[in-house]
Amino acid sequence: MKFKTFIKLFFLIIVIVGAYAVYNSKFFERNPPEVEIYMSINKKDRVELGSEAYWNPNKKIYVSVSDDTGIRSYKVSAVTSDNVVVFDKEEIVLDKPKEKAFLLPKPEIKLPDGIKIHYKISVTDWSNANFFSGNTTVKNLDLIVDTQAPIINIVANSYKITYGGSALLIFRVVDNGVRSISVSNGENDFKVFPFMKEGYYAVILAWPVQNNFFNGTITVLDKAFNQKRVSIPLIKDMSVRYRYSSIKVKDSFLNGKLNELVDTVGERKPESFSNNIEKFKYINETIRHKDEEIIYKAATEINYNSLFEPVTFSAFLPLKGSVVVGNFGDHRTYFLGKQKISKSMHLGLDIASVRNAPIILSNSGKVVLTELLGVYGNTTLVYHGFGLSSLYSHMSKFEVKPGDEVASGTVIGFTGQTGWAFGDHLHLGILVQGHPVRDVEWMDPKWIKSNITDVFLKAKNTIEGINDQNKTEKY
Ligand SMILES: [Zn+2]
């Protein structure tokens, strides 16, 4: 190789390596700025906006940008769908911040609801890439102006709700883009059921006996985060009193049945407890709570997505010729001698007739649970629609299995004394979205008629009446 060629080659290599180094240095960095556009809801939840969103211009939209070489400039323009420019500004940033956040500028004129504004946000960094002009990120965002809060109309409701009891509510929501509907009793949230026609919803509410107050509200949030909240017009009946009973725990129970229950649960050996009180609390509190969680889960994991028609419920009367042997809502305190050892709440009604009596289903439904539980024993749960389920416990025998669709009149099993039970009886629970409620209401045909059936009927007539009016206007 000639010396000249060698020199040429040497310089060529240096130029290539040098160019490569410069190209890969920050000087020519090619990562465009990151741009995030979001709204801040309740000051804690950040909702990132995609390419289209509903917007109440009174609510702030944040643009947060970041880049390793620093932000050089940003430009925001906004045009309406008929190409009227409502905003156009460019800002040069001199101090090269690596991160910057600014508010998305509002249009300078008031825009009517429903109008769509096309925003274009361009952000450029301080890199020397692209012939020293930097890297640019462009975000396009269509915002539909919506300043109207949703409208909520109560269509029909039960006259009152009793402490521990249930009530039905049907309402209508008017809005061009509903984000969420939540119904609350002040303590628990309830799912709503789409009812008969778009925009109408039905919900059976519960005032659980564990809650000292009822404060019913419907809250609707639309896609622009406009919120409307109304209170539910139910008279609150506090006149019902639940029993407080003291129960003396016998030694024969502690040394007999209690060990049997611990064995049935199968998680701990009876010998693993340091004393009988600990063992008693384990069954009465830990296992009872666990059973109730299983029941709650089975009663609430129900999927629905269609429009629902009114349902005519019959009184729940599962045993022929039965008598009540234990009341709903009993606050039970257990004593060993003079010592208080544990507490529990009786969340159903105990009824008894003969041994191994057939349990008859009063309303059709779908079996969602058949399981041997620690305190509740052999338990069947049937779902009847609108969040309502019925629970049958201490059974001796199951006659149905999960997934079965069962008609009213079907014998679903037989009474017994499995779990924590003294003598053959049926523990009947009525659950509203998993919350146990006063059985006596759902066992009373008069209560069902005036609080459920008539309310459904009133709502149906109102909704269909609106249909009829529309028809007359058309022709
Ligand atoms: Zn019971």
Residues whose N, C-alpha, C, O or C-beta is under 5 A from the ligand:
A	BS01	ZN	G348 D350 H427
